[in-house]
Amino acid sequence: MKYFLVKAKCGHVGRGKYIEVDFPICAETMHDASQSCLQRPKVKRHLKNAISSVREVSFDDYQEERQAFNVNSYVRAHTKKETRVWLDEVQSLDYRDKRKNSFADRNERINYLMKKKKLKEEYCYV
């Protein structure tokens, strides 16, 4: 058996966003390791490039990465709420409220939406 570190794109961190996680996997070949990683939870397996890289490592490096992987709070999260707690710890800005905070006040937001709606009505081809 050989030891591999498979870097895969994982989800549930926001719409259109992903995080890359190193999965320590023991397998015969690189292909088997990547296929095994695709079966893991949280991996965005619907993407064509879900696996970023696969590299062979020594047993000592494998053990170190495995311990770090088992302690990783993102990987251990079972619910969306736990994932959000992890995101708040890691990221300094809260991207979930980005659209709400882009306007200085309510009037500015309403003016923007009214102009947008007016433009849609002008270019209606129906």
MMTF fields as JSON, N, C-alpha, C and O atoms, coordinates in Angstrom:
{
  "mmtfVersion": "1.0.0",
  "mmtfProducer": "UNKNOWN",
  "numBonds": 503,
  "numAtoms": 504,
  "numGroups": 126,
  "numChains": 1,
  "numModels": 1,
  "chainsPerModel": [1],
  "groupsPerChain": [126],
  "chainIdList": ["A"],
  "bondAtomList": [4, 2, 8, 6, 12, 10, 16, 14, 20, 18, 24, 22, 28, 26, 32, 30, 36, 34, 40, 38, 44, 42, 48, 46, 52, 50, 56, 54, 60, 58, 64, 62, 68, 66, 72, 70, 76, 74, 80, 78, 84, 82, 88, 86, 92, 90, 96, 94, 100, 98, 104, 102, 108, 106, 112, 110, 116, 114, 120, 118, 124, 122, 128, 126, 132, 130, 136, 134, 140, 138, 144, 142, 148, 146, 152, 150, 156, 154, 160, 158, 164, 162, 168, 166, 172, 170, 176, 174, 180, 178, 184, 182, 188, 186, 192, 190, 196, 194, 200, 198, 204, 202, 208, 206, 212, 210, 216, 214, 220, 218, 224, 222, 228, 226, 232, 230, 236, 234, 240, 238, 244, 242, 248, 246, 252, 250, 256, 254, 260, 258, 264, 262, 268, 266, 272, 270, 276, 274, 280, 278, 284, 282, 288, 286, 292, 290, 296, 294, 300, 298, 304, 302, 308, 306, 312, 310, 316, 314, 320, 318, 324, 322, 328, 326, 332, 330, 336, 334, 340, 338, 344, 342, 348, 346, 352, 350, 356, 354, 360, 358, 364, 362, 368, 366, 372, 370, 376, 374, 380, 378, 384, 382, 388, 386, 392, 390, 396, 394, 400, 398, 404, 402, 408, 406, 412, 410, 416, 414, 420, 418, 424, 422, 428, 426, 432, 430, 436, 434, 440, 438, 444, 442, 448, 446, 452, 450, 456, 454, 460, 458, 464, 462, 468, 466, 472, 470, 476, 474, 480, 478, 484, 482, 488, 486, 492, 490, 496, 494, 500, 498],
  "bondOrderList": [1, 1, 1, 1, 1, 1, 1, 1, 1, 1, 1, 1, 1, 1, 1, 1, 1, 1, 1, 1, 1, 1, 1, 1, 1, 1, 1, 1, 1, 1, 1, 1, 1, 1, 1, 1, 1, 1, 1, 1, 1, 1, 1, 1, 1, 1, 1, 1, 1, 1, 1, 1, 1, 1, 1, 1, 1, 1, 1, 1, 1, 1, 1, 1, 1, 1, 1, 1, 1, 1, 1, 1, 1, 1, 1, 1, 1, 1, 1, 1, 1, 1, 1, 1, 1, 1, 1, 1, 1, 1, 1, 1, 1, 1, 1, 1, 1, 1, 1, 1, 1, 1, 1, 1, 1, 1, 1, 1, 1, 1, 1, 1, 1, 1, 1, 1, 1, 1, 1, 1, 1, 1, 1, 1, 1],
  "groupList": [{"groupName": "MET", "atomNameList": ["N", "CA", "C", "O"], "elementList": ["N", "C", "C", "O"], "formalChargeList": [0, 0, 0, 0], "bondAtomList": [1, 0, 2, 1, 3, 2], "bondOrderList": [1, 1, 2], "singleLetterCode": "M", "chemCompType": "L-PEPTIDE LINKING"}, {"groupName": "LYS", "atomNameList": ["N", "CA", "C", "O"], "elementList": ["N", "C", "C", "O"], "formalChargeList": [0, 0, 0, 0], "bondAtomList": [1, 0, 2, 1, 3, 2], "bondOrderList": [1, 1, 2], "singleLetterCode": "K", "chemCompType": "L-PEPTIDE LINKING"}, {"groupName": "TYR", "atomNameList": ["N", "CA", "C", "O"], "elementList": ["N", "C", "C", "O"], "formalChargeList": [0, 0, 0, 0], "bondAtomList": [1, 0, 2, 1, 3, 2], "bondOrderList": [1, 1, 2], "singleLetterCode": "Y", "chemCompType": "L-PEPTIDE LINKING"}, {"groupName": "PHE", "atomNameList": ["N", "CA", "C", "O"], "elementList": ["N", "C", "C", "O"], "formalChargeList": [0, 0, 0, 0], "bondAtomList": [1, 0, 2, 1, 3, 2], "bondOrderList": [1, 1, 2], "singleLetterCode": "F", "chemCompType": "L-PEPTIDE LINKING"}, {"groupName": "LEU", "atomNameList": ["N", "CA", "C", "O"], "elementList": ["N", "C", "C", "O"], "formalChargeList": [0, 0, 0, 0], "bondAtomList": [1, 0, 2, 1, 3, 2], "bondOrderList": [1, 1, 2], "singleLetterCode": "L", "chemCompType": "L-PEPTIDE LINKING"}, {"groupName": "VAL", "atomNameList": ["N", "CA", "C", "O"], "elementList": ["N", "C", "C", "O"], "formalChargeList": [0, 0, 0, 0], "bondAtomList": [1, 0, 2, 1, 3, 2], "bondOrderList": [1, 1, 2], "singleLetterCode": "V", "chemCompType": "L-PEPTIDE LINKING"}, {"groupName": "ALA", "atomNameList": ["N", "CA", "C", "O"], "elementList": ["N", "C", "C", "O"], "formalChargeList": [0, 0, 0, 0], "bondAtomList": [1, 0, 2, 1, 3, 2], "bondOrderList": [1, 1, 2], "singleLetterCode": "A", "chemCompType": "L-PEPTIDE LINKING"}, {"groupName": "CYS", "atomNameList": ["N", "CA", "C", "O"], "elementList": ["N", "C", "C", "O"], "formalChargeList": [0, 0, 0, 0], "bondAtomList": [1, 0, 2, 1, 3, 2], "bondOrderList": [1, 1, 2], "singleLetterCode": "C", "chemCompType": "L-PEPTIDE LINKING"}, {"groupName": "GLY", "atomNameList": ["N", "CA", "C", "O"], "elementList": ["N", "C", "C", "O"], "formalChargeList": [0, 0, 0, 0], "bondAtomList": [1, 0, 2, 1, 3, 2], "bondOrderList": [1, 1, 2], "singleLetterCode": "G", "chemCompType": "PEPTIDE LINKING"}, {"groupName": "HIS", "atomNameList": ["N", "CA", "C", "O"], "elementList": ["N", "C", "C", "O"], "formalChargeList": [0, 0, 0, 0], "bondAtomList": [1, 0, 2, 1, 3, 2], "bondOrderList": [1, 1, 2], "singleLetterCode": "H", "chemCompType": "L-PEPTIDE LINKING"}, {"groupName": "ARG", "atomNameList": ["N", "CA", "C", "O"], "elementList": ["N", "C", "C", "O"], "formalChargeList": [0, 0, 0, 0], "bondAtomList": [1, 0, 2, 1, 3, 2], "bondOrderList": [1, 1, 2], "singleLetterCode": "R", "chemCompType": "L-PEPTIDE LINKING"}, {"groupName": "ILE", "atomNameList": ["N", "CA", "C", "O"], "elementList": ["N", "C", "C", "O"], "formalChargeList": [0, 0, 0, 0], "bondAtomList": [1, 0, 2, 1, 3, 2], "bondOrderList": [1, 1, 2], "singleLetterCode": "I", "chemCompType": "L-PEPTIDE LINKING"}, {"groupName": "GLU", "atomNameList": ["N", "CA", "C", "O"], "elementList": ["N", "C", "C", "O"], "formalChargeList": [0, 0, 0, 0], "bondAtomList": [1, 0, 2, 1, 3, 2], "bondOrderList": [1, 1, 2], "singleLetterCode": "E", "chemCompType": "L-PEPTIDE LINKING"}, {"groupName": "ASP", "atomNameList": ["N", "CA", "C", "O"], "elementList": ["N", "C", "C", "O"], "formalChargeList": [0, 0, 0, 0], "bondAtomList": [1, 0, 2, 1, 3, 2], "bondOrderList": [1, 1, 2], "singleLetterCode": "D", "chemCompType": "L-PEPTIDE LINKING"}, {"groupName": "PRO", "atomNameList": ["N", "CA", "C", "O"], "elementList": ["N", "C", "C", "O"], "formalChargeList": [0, 0, 0, 0], "bondAtomList": [1, 0, 2, 1, 3, 2], "bondOrderList": [1, 1, 2], "singleLetterCode": "P", "chemCompType": "L-PEPTIDE LINKING"}, {"groupName": "THR", "atomNameList": ["N", "CA", "C", "O"], "elementList": ["N", "C", "C", "O"], "formalChargeList": [0, 0, 0, 0], "bondAtomList": [1, 0, 2, 1, 3, 2], "bondOrderList": [1, 1, 2], "singleLetterCode": "T", "chemCompType": "L-PEPTIDE LINKING"}, {"groupName": "SER", "atomNameList": ["N", "CA", "C", "O"], "elementList": ["N", "C", "C", "O"], "formalChargeList": [0, 0, 0, 0], "bondAtomList": [1, 0, 2, 1, 3, 2], "bondOrderList": [1, 1, 2], "singleLetterCode": "S", "chemCompType": "L-PEPTIDE LINKING"}, {"groupName": "GLN", "atomNameList": ["N", "CA", "C", "O"], "elementList": ["N", "C", "C", "O"], "formalChargeList": [0, 0, 0, 0], "bondAtomList": [1, 0, 2, 1, 3, 2], "bondOrderList": [1, 1, 2], "singleLetterCode": "Q", "chemCompType": "L-PEPTIDE LINKING"}, {"groupName": "ASN", "atomNameList": ["N", "CA", "C", "O"], "elementList": ["N", "C", "C", "O"], "formalChargeList": [0, 0, 0, 0], "bondAtomList": [1, 0, 2, 1, 3, 2], "bondOrderList": [1, 1, 2], "singleLetterCode": "N", "chemCompType": "L-PEPTIDE LINKING"}, {"groupName": "TRP", "atomNameList": ["N", "CA", "C", "O"], "elementList": ["N", "C", "C", "O"], "formalChargeList": [0, 0, 0, 0], "bondAtomList": [1, 0, 2, 1, 3, 2], "bondOrderList": [1, 1, 2], "singleLetterCode": "W", "chemCompType": "L-PEPTIDE LINKING"}],
  "groupTypeList": [0, 1, 2, 3, 4, 5, 1, 6, 1, 7, 8, 9, 5, 8, 10, 8, 1, 2, 11, 12, 5, 13, 3, 14, 11, 7, 6, 12, 15, 0, 9, 13, 6, 16, 17, 16, 7, 4, 17, 10, 14, 1, 5, 1, 10, 9, 4, 1, 18, 6, 11, 16, 16, 5, 10, 12, 5, 16, 3, 13, 13, 2, 17, 12, 12, 10, 17, 6, 3, 18, 5, 18, 16, 2, 5, 10, 6, 9, 15, 1, 1, 12, 15, 10, 5, 19, 4, 13, 12, 5, 17, 16, 4, 13, 2, 10, 13, 1, 10, 1, 18, 16, 3, 6, 13, 10, 18, 12, 10, 11, 18, 2, 4, 0, 1, 1, 1, 1, 4, 1, 12, 12, 2, 7, 2, 5],
  "groupIdList": [1, 2, 3, 4, 5, 6, 7, 8, 9, 10, 11, 12, 13, 14, 15, 16, 17, 18, 19, 20, 21, 22, 23, 24, 25, 26, 27, 28, 29, 30, 31, 32, 33, 34, 35, 36, 37, 38, 39, 40, 41, 42, 43, 44, 45, 46, 47, 48, 49, 50, 51, 52, 53, 54, 55, 56, 57, 58, 59, 60, 61, 62, 63, 64, 65, 66, 67, 68, 69, 70, 71, 72, 73, 74, 75, 76, 77, 78, 79, 80, 81, 82, 83, 84, 85, 86, 87, 88, 89, 90, 91, 92, 93, 94, 95, 96, 97, 98, 99, 100, 101, 102, 103, 104, 105, 106, 107, 108, 109, 110, 111, 112, 113, 114, 115, 116, 117, 118, 119, 120, 121, 122, 123, 124, 125, 126],
  "secStructList": [7, 3, 3, 3, 3, 3, 3, 3, 3, 3, 7, 7, 1, 1, 6, 6, 7, 7, 3, 3, 3, 3, 3, 3, 3, 3, 3, 1, 1, 2, 2, 2, 2, 2, 2, 2, 2, 2, 6, 1, 6, 6, 5, 7, 6, 6, 1, 6, 6, 7, 3, 3, 3, 3, 3, 3, 3, 7, 2, 2, 2, 2, 2, 2, 2, 2, 2, 2, 2, 2, 2, 7, 2, 2, 2, 2, 7, 7, 1, 2, 2, 2, 2, 2, 2, 2, 2, 2, 2, 2, 7, 1, 1, 7, 4, 4, 4, 6, 6, 4, 4, 4, 1, 1, 1, 2, 2, 2, 2, 2, 2, 2, 2, 2, 2, 2, 2, 2, 2, 2, 2, 2, 6, 7, 7, 7],
  "xCoordList": [0.826, 0.0, 0.873, 1.933, 0.385, 1.084, 0.244, -0.961, 0.892, 0.215, 0.17, 1.177, -1.024, -1.234, -1.913, -2.65, -1.648, -2.39, -3.164, -2.577, -4.471, -5.339, -5.955, -6.68, -5.666, -6.241, -7.528, -7.515, -8.661, -9.974, -10.726, -10.506, -11.624, -12.468, -13.698, -14.42, -13.922, -15.044, -16.031, -15.67, -17.277, -18.334, -18.977, -18.415, -20.179, -20.986, -20.318, -20.399, -19.654, -19.055, -19.596, -19.077, -20.605, -21.193, -21.454, -20.828, -22.378, -22.762, -21.61, -21.092, -21.217, -20.142, -18.761, -17.792, -18.634, -17.347, -16.957, -17.804, -15.682, -15.197, -13.95, -13.363, -13.563, -12.336, -11.581, -12.18, -10.272, -9.46, -8.963, -8.407, -9.166, -8.786, -7.888, -8.149, -6.827, -5.943, -6.484, -6.603, -6.81, -7.303, -6.166, -5.651, -5.757, -4.753, -5.417, -6.339, -4.929, -5.564, -4.501, -3.435, -4.817, -3.957, -4.582, -5.719, -3.827, -4.369, -3.213, -2.04, -3.58, -2.579, -2.029, -0.819, -2.92, -2.501, -3.083, -3.953, -2.575, -3.091, -4.56, -5.357, -4.903, -6.29, -7.235, -8.31, -6.836, -7.657, -7.809, -8.878, -6.73, -6.778, -7.74, -8.522, -7.691, -8.594, -10.042, -10.933, -10.299, -11.663, -12.188, -13.368, -11.316, -11.702, -12.043, -12.971, -11.296, -11.544, -12.877, -13.57, -13.238, -14.51, -15.717, -16.807, -15.536, -16.626, -16.803, -17.775, -15.868, -15.926, -17.007, -17.341, -17.551, -18.515, -17.839, -16.642, -18.608, -18.206, -17.424, -17.21, -16.988, -16.25, -17.234, -18.28, -16.89, -17.759, -17.533, -16.834, -18.119, -17.845, -18.495, -18.154, -19.431, -20.068, -19.173, -19.452, -18.099, -17.168, -16.228, -15.838, -15.861, -14.9, -13.526, -12.797, -13.181, -11.866, -11.981, -11.365, -12.759, -12.952, -11.653, -11.434, -10.795, -9.499, -8.448, -8.207, -7.826, -6.812, -5.464, -4.799, -5.067, -3.78, -3.75, -4.482, -2.886, -2.633, -1.134, -0.452, -0.615, 0.832, 1.122, 0.426, 2.161, 2.568, 3.464, 4.332, 3.253, 4.029, 4.552, 4.12, 5.485, 6.025, 5.034, 4.061, 5.298, 4.406, 4.359, 3.295, 5.512, 5.553, 4.719, 3.962, 4.862, 4.061, 2.573, 1.725, 2.274, 0.886, 0.299, -0.829, 1.064, 0.582, 0.35, -0.642, 1.262, 1.105, -0.142, -0.919, -0.332, -1.502, -2.798, -3.838, -2.724, -3.908, -4.335, -5.526, -3.353, -3.674, -4.25, -5.219, -3.655, -4.159, -5.564, -6.411, -5.81, -7.114, -8.179, -9.297, -7.837, -8.796, -9.143, -10.212, -8.26, -8.499, -9.2, -9.761, -9.173, -9.746, -11.233, -12.015, -11.618, -13.001, -13.96, -15.137, -13.495, -14.372, -14.751, -15.913, -13.799, -14.051, -14.942, -15.757, -14.785, -15.555, -16.96, -17.777, -17.266, -18.586, -19.649, -19.468, -20.751, -21.834, -23.031, -23.844, -23.143, -24.293, -23.835, -22.667, -24.771, -24.476, -24.096, -23.258, -24.716, -24.418, -22.967, -22.297, -22.479, -21.087, -20.138, -19.071, -20.525, -19.701, -19.645, -18.589, -20.757, -20.773, -19.885, -19.213, -19.866, -18.99, -17.54, -16.739, -17.205, -15.848, -15.522, -14.418, -16.463, -16.246, -16.01, -15.15, -16.761, -16.594, -15.22, -14.65, -14.689, -13.359, -12.276, -11.3, -12.446, -11.406, -11.431, -10.38, -12.592, -12.687, -12.959, -13.768, -12.269, -12.453, -13.729, -14.377, -14.11, -15.333, -16.451, -16.212, -17.656, -18.815, -19.457, -20.216, -19.173, -19.641, -21.132, -21.72, -21.765, -23.196, -24.018, -25.079, -23.545, -24.27, -23.705, -24.004, -22.913, -22.248, -23.249, -23.078, -24.276, -25.257, -26.058, -26.411, -26.344, -27.11, -26.308, -26.876, -24.999, -24.172, -23.582, -22.824, -23.89, -23.261, -23.842, -23.246, -24.987, -25.61, -25.46, -25.474, -25.316, -25.134, -26.398, -26.321, -27.552, -28.798, -29.932, -29.723, -31.104, -32.258, -32.666, -33.003, -32.637, -33.041, -32.151, -32.632, -30.861, -29.941, -30.26, -30.22, -30.572, -30.913, -32.206, -32.292, -33.212, -34.498, -34.338, -34.913, -33.567, -33.324, -32.659, -33.018, -31.692, -31.01, -31.99, -31.988, -32.819, -33.774, -34.814, -35.211, -35.257, -36.241, -35.644, -36.31, -34.391, -33.732, -33.566, -33.764, -33.207, -33.035, -34.357, -34.394, -35.435, -36.751, -37.201, -37.797, -36.917, -37.288, -36.561, -37.154, -35.285, -34.52, -35.088, -35.145, -35.506, -36.093, -37.385, -37.663, -38.173, -39.431, -39.193, -39.956, -38.148, -37.845, -37.452, -37.828, -36.708, -36.181, -36.967, -36.41, -38.218, -39.073, -39.49, -40.124, -39.166, -39.435, -40.671, -40.874, -41.482, -42.652, -43.816, -44.891],
  "yCoordList": [-1.182, 0.0, 1.249, 1.298, 2.259, 3.532, 4.591, 4.424, 5.673, 6.742, 7.995, 8.412, 8.587, 9.741, 10.876, 10.647, 12.1, 13.271, 13.773, 14.187, 13.735, 14.151, 15.495, 15.6, 16.521, 17.847, 17.934, 17.889, 18.064, 18.077, 19.349, 19.944, 19.748, 20.911, 20.464, 19.558, 21.11, 20.76, 21.912, 23.067, 21.582, 22.569, 22.913, 22.683, 23.474, 23.928, 25.066, 25.139, 25.96, 27.142, 28.414, 29.496, 28.319, 29.48, 29.193, 28.32, 29.931, 29.704, 30.064, 31.179, 29.125, 29.347, 29.34, 29.665, 28.986, 28.986, 27.559, 26.668, 27.362, 26.051, 26.242, 27.324, 25.189, 25.175, 23.92, 22.865, 24.033, 22.871, 22.208, 22.865, 20.905, 20.131, 18.989, 18.347, 18.741, 17.599, 16.371, 16.36, 15.336, 14.082, 13.061, 12.74, 12.542, 11.479, 10.137, 9.704, 9.494, 8.255, 7.2, 7.481, 5.993, 4.846, 4.034, 3.577, 3.855, 3.146, 2.532, 2.766, 1.741, 1.098, 2.07, 2.134, 2.824, 3.736, 5.131, 5.322, 6.1, 7.472, 7.53, 8.248, 6.785, 6.768, 6.238, 6.798, 5.165, 4.615, 5.621, 5.741, 6.342, 7.349, 8.473, 8.91, 8.946, 10.03, 9.557, 10.311, 8.34, 7.81, 7.605, 7.829, 7.184, 7.022, 8.372, 8.477, 9.392, 10.734, 11.286, 11.983, 10.985, 11.454, 10.871, 11.439, 9.752, 9.136, 9.727, 9.415, 10.58, 11.174, 12.254, 12.866, 12.489, 13.573, 14.934, 15.07, 15.928, 17.323, 17.6, 18.768, 16.584, 16.803, 17.17, 16.539, 18.199, 18.641, 17.724, 18.083, 16.56, 15.544, 15.837, 15.2, 16.793, 17.141, 18.007, 18.172, 18.566, 19.37, 18.48, 17.41, 18.925, 18.159, 18.164, 17.174, 19.29, 19.424, 19.372, 20.181, 18.434, 18.306, 17.924, 18.308, 17.175, 16.792, 17.744, 17.771, 18.52, 19.474, 18.807, 19.053, 17.961, 17.289, 16.009, 15.856, 15.105, 13.863, 13.69, 13.722, 13.506, 13.297, 12.2, 12.042, 11.455, 10.363, 10.914, 11.748, 10.45, 10.914, 9.723, 8.587, 10.005, 8.94, 8.619, 9.342, 7.534, 7.103, 8.132, 8.381, 8.737, 9.738, 10.971, 11.481, 11.443, 12.583, 12.231, 13.056, 11.012, 10.539, 10.572, 11.026, 10.091, 10.082, 11.498, 11.75, 12.429, 13.815, 14.443, 15.097, 14.244, 14.809, 14.167, 14.821, 12.897, 12.209, 12.76, 12.929, 13.042, 13.636, 15.04, 15.405, 15.822, 17.175, 17.116, 17.951, 16.138, 15.965, 15.614, 16.127, 14.744, 14.329, 15.453, 15.434, 16.429, 17.548, 18.709, 19.587, 18.72, 19.809, 19.974, 19.036, 21.171, 21.387, 21.432, 21.109, 21.819, 21.82, 20.395, 20.119, 19.513, 18.127, 17.433, 16.579, 17.801, 17.167, 17.732, 17.16, 18.837, 19.46, 18.559, 18.031, 18.391, 17.545, 18.339, 17.83, 19.574, 20.39, 21.694, 22.075, 22.365, 23.643, 24.69, 25.556, 24.602, 25.552, 25.416, 26.424, 24.199, 23.981, 24.491, 25.021, 24.331, 24.835, 26.353, 26.935, 27.004, 28.464, 28.953, 29.974, 28.245, 28.618, 28.547, 29.425, 27.506, 27.369, 28.504, 29.047, 28.871, 29.965, 31.283, 32.067, 31.529, 32.758, 32.817, 33.899, 31.68, 31.648, 31.918, 32.613, 31.373, 31.443, 32.767, 33.368, 33.218, 34.386, 35.633, 35.621, 36.712, 37.957, 38.666, 39.309, 38.568, 39.22, 38.2, 37.04, 38.637, 37.767, 37.914, 38.858, 37.006, 37.153, 36.898, 37.264, 36.277, 36.002, 37.285, 37.338, 38.319, 39.584, 40.633, 41.817, 40.238, 41.191, 42.015, 43.227, 41.391, 42.127, 43.099, 44.184, 42.736, 43.605, 44.846, 45.927, 44.696, 45.792, 46.651, 47.572, 46.398, 47.151, 48.556, 49.385, 48.854, 50.167, 50.873, 50.248, 52.196, 52.969, 52.976, 52.836, 53.139, 53.151, 52.584, 52.211, 52.522, 51.932, 52.717, 52.122, 54.055, 54.88, 54.65, 54.606, 54.504, 54.239, 52.902, 52.786, 51.905, 50.583, 50.632, 50.036, 51.34, 51.436, 52.183, 51.779, 53.267, 54.005, 53.115, 53.149, 52.32, 51.405, 50.388, 50.144, 49.803, 48.793, 49.394, 48.753, 50.612, 51.274, 51.568, 51.369, 52.041, 52.293, 50.991, 50.949, 49.952, 48.649, 48.151, 47.638, 48.304, 47.871, 48.709, 48.182, 49.998, 50.886, 50.498, 50.509, 50.158, 49.715, 48.429, 48.263, 47.52, 46.272, 46.539, 45.892, 47.482, 47.798, 48.461, 48.232, 49.277, 49.961, 48.964, 49.137, 47.939, 47.01, 45.703, 44.651, 45.766, 44.583, 44.362, 45.245, 43.23, 42.954, 42.093, 41.585, 41.925, 41.057, 41.8, 41.226],
  "zCoordList": [0.0, 0.0, 0.0, 0.623, -0.725, -0.794, -0.1, 0.091, 0.269, 0.994, 0.13, -0.441, 0.046, -0.819, -0.053, 0.907, -0.5, -0.062, -1.263, -2.263, -1.164, -2.26, -1.89, -0.901, -2.686, -2.457, -3.262, -4.492, -2.532, -3.174, -2.805, -1.75, -3.71, -3.469, -2.687, -3.104, -1.555, -0.698, -0.651, -0.874, -0.358, -0.435, 0.884, 1.955, 0.783, 1.909, 2.654, 3.88, 1.921, 2.53, 1.9, 2.173, 1.079, 0.435, -1.023, -1.623, -1.583, -2.971, -3.9, -3.854, -4.733, -5.685, -5.07, -5.755, -3.819, -3.138, -2.779, -2.704, -2.561, -2.132, -1.29, -1.253, -0.628, 0.161, -0.222, -0.429, -0.316, -0.661, 0.612, 1.492, 0.698, 1.869, 1.419, 0.402, 2.185, 1.922, 2.639, 3.864, 1.87, 2.425, 2.424, 1.353, 3.573, 3.605, 3.287, 3.978, 2.233, 1.765, 1.507, 0.96, 1.913, 1.673, 0.535, 0.647, -0.573, -1.737, -2.534, -2.242, -3.55, -4.404, -5.449, -5.667, -6.09, -7.155, -6.911, -6.062, -7.683, -7.584, -8.002, -7.397, -9.018, -9.493, -8.414, -8.2, -7.739, -6.658, -5.522, -4.924, -5.233, -4.171, -4.529, -3.685, -5.775, -6.179, -6.2, -5.809, -6.643, -6.653, -5.229, -4.957, -4.341, -2.944, -2.322, -1.52, -2.692, -2.171, -2.667, -1.927, -3.898, -4.454, -3.722, -3.784, -3.035, -2.3, -0.905, -0.216, -0.486, 0.845, 0.918, -0.097, 2.108, 2.249, 2.118, 2.372, 1.722, 1.551, 0.278, -0.048, -0.457, -1.698, -2.796, -2.943, -3.569, -4.669, -5.865, -6.812, -5.813, -6.833, -8.172, -9.169, -8.222, -9.49, -10.367, -11.555, -9.802, -10.597, -11.381, -10.913, -12.581, -13.375, -12.716, -12.771, -12.092, -11.473, -9.952, -9.257, -9.435, -7.994, -7.292, -6.143, -7.968, -7.411, -7.974, -9.181, -7.096, -7.544, -7.769, -8.776, -6.828, -6.976, -6.149, -5.171, -6.572, -5.849, -5.783, -6.808, -4.576, -4.462, -3.453, -2.45, -3.749, -2.876, -1.773, -2.031, -0.547, 0.596, 1.382, 1.184, 2.274, 3.123, 4.24, 4.454, 4.936, 6.009, 7.132, 7.699, 7.463, 8.532, 8.166, 8.993, 6.933, 6.491, 6.473, 6.813, 6.076, 6.061, 7.47, 7.662, 8.46, 9.846, 10.366, 11.05, 10.045, 10.483, 9.87, 10.565, 8.571, 7.887, 8.381, 8.453, 8.716, 9.214, 10.566, 10.825, 11.434, 12.736, 12.562, 13.228, 11.67, 11.409, 10.804, 11.12, 9.943, 9.312, 10.345, 10.284, 11.291, 12.315, 13.279, 13.887, 13.427, 14.335, 13.618, 14.273, 12.281, 11.494, 11.809, 11.652, 12.253, 12.669, 11.479, 11.64, 10.297, 9.12, 8.733, 8.432, 8.74, 8.35, 9.384, 9.034, 10.648, 11.709, 11.844, 12.566, 11.173, 11.29, 10.671, 9.574, 11.383, 10.904, 10.415, 9.644, 10.856, 10.482, 9.84, 9.932, 9.192, 8.55, 9.594, 9.341, 10.761, 11.835, 12.295, 12.517, 12.438, 12.825, 11.745, 12.053, 10.477, 9.387, 9.429, 9.182, 9.735, 9.831, 10.958, 10.813, 12.08, 13.191, 12.733, 13.053, 11.989, 11.47, 10.508, 10.548, 9.645, 8.702, 9.426, 9.025, 10.477, 11.231, 11.895, 12.037, 12.297, 12.894, 11.854, 12.137, 10.656, 9.641, 8.878, 8.655, 8.484, 7.623, 8.442, 9.37, 8.084, 8.802, 8.367, 9.193, 7.09, 6.656, 6.522, 6.185, 6.787, 6.736, 5.364, 5.146, 4.433, 3.064, 2.928, 1.911, 3.927, 3.832, 3.838, 3.216, 4.531, 4.609, 3.665, 3.819, 2.714, 1.838, 1.041, 0.91, 0.514, -0.282, 0.583, 0.12, 1.803, 2.683, 3.077, 3.233, 3.239, 3.729, 2.627, 2.93, 1.367, 0.295, 0.148, -0.54, 0.77, 0.702, 2.045, 3.106, 1.966, 3.196, 4.056, 5.276, 3.425, 4.178, 3.329, 2.175, 3.893, 3.233, 1.985, 0.961, 2.066, 0.926, -0.293, -1.426, -0.05, -1.155, -1.817, -3.042, -1.015, -1.545, -2.351, -3.425, -1.84, -2.538, -3.856, -4.867, -3.86, -5.105, -6.145, -7.322, -5.709, -6.622, -7.207, -8.414, -6.359, -6.827, -7.767, -8.74, -7.489, -8.357, -9.735, -10.751, -9.778, -11.062, -11.843, -13.058, -11.135, -11.779, -12.361, -13.479, -11.605, -12.064, -13.264, -14.204, -13.229, -14.322, -15.608, -16.686, -15.496, -16.661, -17.237, -18.455, -16.369, -16.864, -17.612, -18.622, -17.13, -17.798, -19.155, -20.093, -19.27, -20.525, -21.622, -22.782, -21.26, -22.238, -22.285, -22.601, -21.983, -22.038, -23.489, -24.067, -24.1, -25.497, -25.723, -26.825, -24.717, -24.836, -25.435, -25.611]
}
